[in-house]
Amino acid sequence: MSTQIAYAAPQSDSRAVVIVSGGNATSPFTTPTAACASGLAAGNTDTALRSYLLEHGHTVYTSPAMAGRGPVLDQDGFGAFGDCPITLPENMTVNSTGSIDTAGEHLARFFDHLHTAYGVDEIDIVGHSMGGLYSRAAIRVLQGLDSPIRIRSLTTLGTPWQGSYLSDYANDILGKNDCLGDAFCAAAMDDMKAEVQRLMAGSGREVNQAYLMGPDGWNEYQAGVLDGIPVTLIGGNRFTAPAGSAAPNPAVWPNDGLVATSSALATDISDRVLPHRRCLTFDDTHSIFVSDLAGLPWETGMTWDPRVLEAVRAAIDGADGALRASPGAPCPVS
């Protein structure tokens, strides 16, 4: 698919794009001029997005995240990075295995740091995976503190607005039979369950239908947070139900390897929570990590696909006019 837009670079240095990575991710803090000197400059979630947006005139920061408590450490293995020039303290670093709301508190402190140290007054947030939920929690914190920071737009990539079917399985909400015999799906469910059992609290126990959905769920508690903020939801549908399957569960199929397309597009989220929305779908996986596991090129990963990068840019550059469009409506799953 293609997106057409009249592009416009940010109007001043006080406006910035902040990329927020997701659950179980470790990502370094980077500025428009400073990034890690070895490996992936901004980690495996953020590097391609950061590079693309910088090349097109945006001021870009990546928020620090650690898969556990503490400041970001150099990483080896898949998605390695090191020799990073700036390490921020733990209280500005998202613990990407911890709870959504605590992550939001740390992220809000990071946004405030950008305001006080770098003069950032307006932020376009790009949240990958759980980063979209962390961002919404942070926006609520900023609003509660009457922060001078304006959140200009939110773009989410593979965010489990309605939960992940992997966490649904790990928390006994649905069964492995919903994988319909697909080995990749079943293995991912087992891996998530093992991780959730290892971590007695945190994101893995919260990113499911029981916690997020329903009249008393986390999503409804966020009603009003996104008023006046245009939201673009981008989902992946690389993986489809096995051929011949009858009535596949839409909470599982199609999916990007971790999140069902219906969840990424927030199809069952009310307008009270998400009043201004626009949806896009690509035949992508959740991440380059998932693509690597599936034997696919990195460009099939959502944050590395040039089509998605263009769509993110279009969402940011069109944000000021987005609220003049008709209010949001549930997005169909394509």
VOMARMI-619381 format. One record per residue (C-alpha): residue in one letter; x, y, z. Coordinates in steps of 0.001 Angstrom, whole numbers, padded with zeros to 6 digits, always signed. Example, Ala and Ser with C-alpha at 12.3 -4.5 7.8 and 13.67 -1.06 7.14 Angstrom:
VOMARMI-619381
A+012300-004500+007800S+013670-001060+007140
end
This chain:
VOMARMI-619381
M+000000+000000+000000S+001119+003585-000479T+000487+006773+001415Q+000366+010212-000189I+000931+013348+001824A+002442+016798+001472Y+005374+016486+003842A+006399+019263+006175A+009383+019237+008525P+008901+020237+012176Q+008513+023973+012728S+011084+024358+015519D+013504+022494+017763S+010886+022573+020509R+008939+019877+018626A+010341+016352+018685V+009498+012768+017839V+010016+010269+020656I+010189+006557+019847V+009093+004273+022696S+009968+000586+022508G+007878-002236+023902G+007708-005159+026287N+010904-007042+027132A+012892-004593+024983T+016219-003010+025835S+016759+000258+024001P+019266+003071+024581F+018597+006772+024955T+019581+008641+021822T+019343+012285+020776P+019249+013729+017255T+023059+013941+017315A+024155+011225+019768A+023637+007479+019457C+025476+004243+020216A+028727+003915+018304S+028715+000124+017913G+026018-002294+016832L+022506-000984+016198A+022663+002742+016979A+019308+002846+018771G+018556-000832+019377N+016599-003311+017303T+013226-001581+017665D+014246+002011+017075T+017273+002166+014763A+015580+002128+011354L+012730+004421+012464R+015136+006898+014036S+017366+006991+010963Y+014464+007466+008556L+012840+010288+010503L+016157+012083+011030E+016826+011877+007301H+013481+013601+006696G+014106+016561+008954H+012598+015484+012257T+014158+015952+015677V+014189+012431+017119Y+014849+011006+020571T+014563+007380+021639S+013420+006663+025172P+015546+004328+027295A+014160+000905+028185M+015658-002009+030068A+014307-005565+030303G+014477-005379+034073R+015302-002761+036674G+018117-000259+036303P+019702+001940+033642V+020383+000672+030124L+023464-001513+029737D+025367-002374+026553Q+023832-005434+024865D+025306-008410+023047G+023553-011144+021072F+020655-010302+018734G+020272-006561+018250A+023507-005735+020026F+024571-002164+020751G+027263-000486+022818D+029449+002570+023343C+026400+004736+023961P+027312+008321+024905I+024505+009060+027423T+022989+006785+030068L+019978+008119+031932P+019088+007015+035477E+016641+004273+036360N+013826+006662+037234M+013723+007830+033584T+014146+004330+032159V+011185+002075+031363N+011398-001364+032939S+009959-003204+029948T+009118-006285+032015G+007364-004277+034748S+003847-002954+035057I+002299-000651+032469D+001546+002174+034887T+004998+002169+036483A+006514+002258+033005G+004297+005266+032291E+005594+007079+035363H+009214+006555+034277L+008402+007578+030721A+006684+010756+031937R+009871+011653+033835F+011812+011099+030621F+009486+013417+028708D+009969+016025+031430H+013748+015593+031083L+013471+016332+027359H+011530+019478+028245T+013966+020779+030858A+017266+019645+029298Y+016514+019980+025578G+013685+022507+025389V+011119+020068+023966D+007574+021445+024309E+005672+019304+021764I+006055+015563+021284D+004918+013183+018572I+005056+009736+020151V+005738+006602+018117G+005101+003585+020342H+006037+000071+019287S+004156-002819+020878M+003723-002243+024639G+005355+001136+024057G+001930+002339+022921L+000432+001373+026291Y+003387+002814+028229S+002915+006050+026287R-000766+006309+027158A+000073+005786+030828A+002712+008533+030577I+000285+010948+028911R-002144+010460+031811V+000658+011237+034296L+001592+014412+032414Q-002028+015539+032331G-002411+014880+036054L+000615+017064+036757D-000635+019814+034420S+002622+019475+032467P+003449+022158+029883I+004393+019426+027407R+001902+019023+024565I+001453+015555+023075R+000810+016385+019437S+000135+012853+018128L+000422+009173+018969T+001288+006487+016425T+001232+002872+017593L+002890-000048+015818G+001652-003497+016750T+000413-002219+020106P-001746-004765+021961W-004587-002356+022716Q-006814-005331+023540G-004050-007611+024751S-001852-010257+023182Y-003143-013755+022568L+000158-015016+023992S-000604-013387+027346D-004210-014579+027060Y-002847-018134+026896A-000301-017557+029671N-003082-016250+031912D-005520-019087+031038I-007935-016911+029060L-007713-018927+025846G-006244-022287+024926K-003496-023484+022642N-006186-025036+020456D-006783-021508+019102C-003429-021879+017320L-005237-024378+015069G-002189-026605+014901D+000222-023839+013833A+003611-024715+015342F+004965-021133+015351C+001919-019899+017262A+002064-022754+019793A+005780-022280+020458A+005284-018559+021026M+002493-019305+023519D+004742-021671+025472D+007574-019125+025523M+005293-016383+026840K+003827-018635+029513A+007299-019534+030766E+008213-015829+030938V+005012-014882+032757Q+005564-017667+035290R+009140-016448+035830L+008009-012868+036435M+005336-012875+039125A+004173-009385+038138G+004525-007017+035224S+003628-006484+031591G+003164-010159+030752R+000419-010460+033364E-001299-007275+032219V-001258-007432+028421N-004385-009569+028126Q-008111-009191+027639A-008974-009632+031320Y-006782-006747+032467L-007236-004349+029561M-010820-004832+028390G-014313-004526+029818P-016098-001745+031738D-013620-001890+034628G-010553-002597+032515W-007399-000535+032115N-008486+000878+028756E-011706+002396+030074Y-009753+003901+032962Q-007841+005859+030302A-011019+007429+028888G-010353+011086+028144V-006556+010757+028054L-006453+010826+024245D-009028+013583+023759G-007547+016081+021309I-004707+013724+020302P-004872+012105+016841V-003935+008440+016933T-002721+006300+014046L-002868+002551+014647I-000682+000293+012524G-001138-003468+012626G+000536-006444+011008N-001168-009485+009500R+001804-011512+008277F+000489-014739+009804T-002941-016104+008932A-004900-019107+010148P-003902-022434+008578A-005669-023158+005310G-009047-024779+005743S-009509-023620+009323A-013112-023020+010323A-013958-019845+012272P-010484-018862+013546N-010547-016834+016751P-010169-013117+015807A-008285-012580+019074V-005554-014742+017496W-005856-014579+013680P-004557-012860+011648N-001534-011681+013639D+001999-010331+013456G+003500-013175+015479L+002698-011625+018872V-000376-009412+018517A-003607-010082+016620T-004458-007513+013971S-007785-006813+015714S-005919-005854+018892A-003360-003676+017086L-006256-001820+015412A-008232-001530+018679T-011389-002822+016999D-013284-003231+020286I-012012-000067+021998S-014709+002551+022590D-014666+006103+021259R-014512+007275+024871V-010992+005866+024976L-009952+006449+021378P-011917+009356+019889H-009633+010234+016951R-008262+007203+015148R-006959+006106+011778C-005885+002553+010925L-003362+001003+008574T-002456-002652+008030F+000694-004143+006517D+001732-007733+005867D+004466-007450+008489T+005679-009267+011561H+005785-007680+014984S+009521-007001+014912I+012811-007951+013319F+013215-010469+016155V+010024-012246+015054S+011094-012002+011401D+014437-013549+012293L+012730-016421+014135A+010476-017014+011130G+013368-016921+008642L+012152-013700+007020P+014080-010558+005993W+014292-007758+008543E+012298-005521+006193T+009230-007629+007025G+009486-006415+010635M+007095-003559+011375T+009701-001044+012517W+012011-001772+009572D+009532-001916+006665P+010035+001181+004430R+006275+001355+003838V+005619+001564+007566L+008345+004167+008037E+006648+006289+005367A+003274+005815+007057V+004706+006907+010410R+006149+010001+008798A+002799+010751+007161A+000983+010411+010500I+003366+012835+012191D+003407+015371+009379G-000382+015297+009056A-001136+015503+012779D-002216+019136+012882G-004960+018510+010319A-006015+015125+011648L-008408+016454+014274R-010363+018323+011607A-011340+014992+010094S-014368+013044+011273P-014079+011489+014758G-012776+007946+014902A-014755+004786+014376P-013835+001155+014944C-011260+000038+012408P-012030-003059+010346V-009549-005929+010214S-008348-006382+006641
end
